[in-house]
């Protein structure tokens, strides 16, 4: 099981909500964050426990952080 931090951002890149979740893997964290996003969410960012950006979703597409 892995711990992920999820940030939900609006159009102005302001933080709408943040949560820490325990999931089996990154694909499960992506599904969960997409389905649980609050109204007005434009961008979803997923970080690992060390605050390294793993992936983000904007305009319906997931991109891997480099």
Secondary structure, DSSP 8 states (H G I E B T S, - for coil): -EEEEEEEE-TT--EEEEEEEEESSHHHHHHHHHHT--TT--EEEEE-TT--EEEEEETTEEEE--
